[in-house]
Structure formats: C-alpha cells, structure tokens
C-alpha cells in the first residue's frame, strides 16, 4: 500500500473540505499500482520522449528499481513535497528507514529510461 497527501487542493471546494476535515489521504493498493503501470506502459510505447519524472507512476517505478538493486523489499513510503521517506527490509532482515529528496531519484530515472534493455547499476552519490 502506498499513501500520501496531495501537495495542493485542486479546487476551492477541495480546499474547504481540507480545512473542515483535515488533509485527504490518498491510498494506492497493489492493484491500483498495476493499473498505473499499464497506463504508463501505453503512454511510453506511443511516445519516444522522456516521460514526466514527477508522475506518481514514474516515481514509484524509480523507487522500485532503486530497491531492486539493493535487493530490498518496500515496507512503507511517505511522500512530502520535496522528499520521500522509505522504510524497507534489506538483506539483513531488519527495517531500514531512509530519507531522500525526490530529485535524488532523477538520475536513476534517466538511467532506466535510457537503458531499458540493460540491467541498471547504481552509482554512488
């Protein structure tokens, strides 16, 4: 499950609901993520341009690739306007919490897009 709070309300009515009820929480199930992935694949196949990195599906795909390289399993992700907090289980079995800027994943994203047929390797920051 992935959850997060929208960065800004899309309408005045949404802003009023936010004020009355508190922030709205978005929840994506595993099935929702599969649907996002299929939609993204369709757009990528039809368009030879670099996709928008900041779309939810692209950020999630990039985080997934990052964790795959680390041989880790995602336990929880929290998104804030500029950062992501990842909680994942590493090869040692213990939970690891990592705070990273969203922008820090951009290099991984461009590597993934440029090398779809080759395995990805992470470069130290």
N, C-alpha and C positions, 0 to 999 in steps of 0.2 A: 504494500500500500504506500502511496506517495501522497503527502498532504502539504499544503502551503496556503498562504493568504495572498489574495490578489494585491498587486502593488498600488493600484488606484481603482476606485469605483468607476465603472463605465458610464453611468448616468447620474443625474441628480437624485432620482428615486433610489438608486443603489446606495448613494452616499447617505441619504436619510435612513435607509434600513440599517446601514452600517452604524450610524450614530445611535439608533434605537436599540439594536440587538447586539452590537459588538461586531467584530470582524467576521466575515464569512470565511469558512474553511473549505478549500477545495480538496476533494479526495479522489484519487485515481486508483482503481483496482487493477489487478493484473490484466483483466480482460480489457479495460479501458486503454491500458498501455499498448496492448496488442493492436487495438483499433488505431491508435495514434501512429504506431509503427507502419501499419499497412497504408494509411493515408499518406504518410511521409514517403514511403517507397514509390507510390504512384506519382507524387509530385516530383521526386528526384528523377524518375525514369523519363518524365516528359520534359525536363528542364536541365540543360547542361551546365547551369550556373551554380555557384556555391550557394547552398541554402542558407536561410537566416539562422545563425547560430543561436539566437535568443528564443527561438520557439521551444516550447516545453519538450516536444519530442526530440529535438536535436540535443538539448541539454541533457535529457535523460539517457539518450543513446551514448553521448560522450562520457557521462559518468559511468555508465555500464562498461564501456570499453576500458576506461581507467581502472575500474575494479577487476575486470577480467585479467588485465596484465598483472595486477597484484595478486591474482588468484584469491580474490576476496568475495564475500557474499554480503550484499547490502542488507542492513537491518532497518535503517531509518535514514531519511533525508529531510532536511529542513531548509527552505529557501527564504532568504531575506532579499531586499532589493539589490545588494551587491555581493552577497556571499551565500555559500552553501555549507551546511554542516552535515557531514556524512558520518553515520555510525555503521561500521561494517565489521564482519568477522574475518580476521586474517587466517593464515595457515596455522597459527598457534592456537586458534580456537577462542581467543579472548576478544571481546569487543574493543574496537579502536574508534576513537572519535577524532575527526579531522575537520578543521575549518579552513575553507579555501575561498578565494574570490571566484566568482563565476568566470571572469575574464581569464583566470589562470588555466581554464579548460579549453580556451580557444585554440591554442597550439595543437592540442590533441585532436580537436575537431577538424582542423585543416589537414592534419596528417591522415585522419580517417578518410576524409573526402578525396584526398589526392592519391591514396594508396589502397583503394577498395580491394584489390586483388592480392596485396601483400600483407603479411602479418605486421602489426604495429608494435613498436618498441618505444618505451618512454625515455625521454631524455631528461637528465637531472635539471632542476631549475636553478 
